[in-house]
Amino acid sequence: MAGDRFERHKQPWTADELQKLHTLAKKGMALKAIAKALTRSEESVKTRAKQDGLNIAKLR
């Protein structure tokens, strides 16, 4: 029986999450902060942002 993992690995992105990702990225928020806000891994956020052609600020 599969148990729930803390990280939502490979979960599809919802329209709400995508909107939030775009908003936060445009505000210049750092990757780590965006990942935390969306409760997704930094890798997942980075991959999705790249697919959508978004630039995410590097950590300052």
Residue pairs with C-beta under 8 A, 6 or more apart in sequence:
7 40
7 41
8 39
8 40
9 41
13 21
13 48
17 38
17 40
18 48
18 52
20 37
20 38
21 34
21 38
21 45
21 48
21 49
21 52
21 54
22 52
22 54
24 33
24 34
24 37
25 34
25 49
25 54
25 55
25 56
25 57
26 54
28 57
29 37
29 56
29 57
30 56
30 57
30 58
30 59
30 60
31 42
31 45
31 46
31 56
31 57
31 58
31 59
32 42
32 59
34 45
34 56
35 41
35 42
35 44
35 45
38 45
45 56
46 56
49 55
49 56
